[in-house]
C-alpha cells in the first residue's frame, strides 16, 4: 500500500502540473509562461 502511494503521488503531481501549463498557457502572463516552460525544458 505504501509503495502504491509512493508511486501515485508524484505521478498525479506531474500530471496536474502538465495539465495546468497546457490549459492555462493562453491566459498566463508572458513572464510566468516563460518561467514554467523553462522548467520543463531543463
PEHUDA-V950715 format. One record per residue. N is the residue number from 0. PSI is psi in whole degrees, -180 to 180 (NA if undefined). Layout:
n = (N N)
psi = (PSI PSI)
This chain:
n = (0 1 2 3 4 5 6 7 8 9 10 11 12 13 14 15 16 17 18 19 20 21 22 23 24 25 26 27 28 29 30 31 32 33 34 35 36 37 38 39 40 41)
psi = (-42 -35 -38 -47 -35 -27 -35 -39 -49 -35 -45 -40 -42 -43 -41 -39 -42 -38 -38 -48 -41 -48 -28 8 -39 -21 -7 156 152 -33 -45 -40 -45 -38 -41 -40 -29 -37 -35 -20 -18 NA)
